[in-house]
Amino acid sequence: MPRAIGVIPVRFGSTRFPGKPLALILGRPMVQWVFEGARQSRLIERIIVATDDERIRAAAQAFGAQAILTSTECASGTDRVAEVAAGISADWVINIQGDEPLLRGEMLDRLILGLEASGAPMASLMARISEIDFISDPHITKVIVDANSDALYFSRSPIPCGVSDYFYQHIGIYAYRRDFLLHLRDLPPSRLERAERLEQLRVLENGFRIRMVEISRPTLSVDTPADIIKVEQFLSRHMDD
């Protein structure tokens, strides 16, 4: 099995939720929940918290994570992950979003195995959603796939149009072949990427494949302080699972 490392890119500044990575969930910083979920993976050798803020680095080191400071000029989490990847030896790099406190290690293992089997340069996660009313929510990114489970398109708009049974929600956790990640970093933002505000469309517009790996249910990502309450309620109900 090729060597895989995980990077959790987090920044302190956020328009809707400043200091989000350090927001407490049942008494622990959110970034700690993400780190502890990620390290349950059987296939990731090393996990690094990458941040532009000394407060986050200090907090991550306090709960035992390896944490490094990256450039304040990084325009996205992908850029932050690529900066880390450029300085380490690995075959695969996993971009673990820092606002996914319900992440489980088995999700990352499924993602890595999906990337290995696909031959694609990149893979990501999706979950089947039967509540069709959610398809109109622009905060939920939708993905449609071909017969091989390679992504055809991502959108904040309802896709596919007129569907009545289910749709796939995109879960923004990515696995890259390291060389491809470094190449992706150097590609300019694409037209569809700018229109949808979805960075992964840069990959499709440049003719590369993204293998989508299905997981059993969507995660609860944190975008606003109100989402913390939802996550705490979920955790309180499932602490013994």
Secondary structure by P-SEA (a helix, b strand, c coil): ccbbbbbbbbbccccccccccccccccccaaaaaaaaaaccccccbbbbbbccaaaaaaaaaacccccccccccccaaaaaaaaaacccccbbbbcccccccccaaaaaaaaaaaaaccccccbbbbbbccccccccccbbbbbbccccccccccccccccccccbbbbbccccccaaaaaaaaaacccccccccccccaaaaaaabbbbbbbbccccccccccaaaaaaaaaaaaacccc
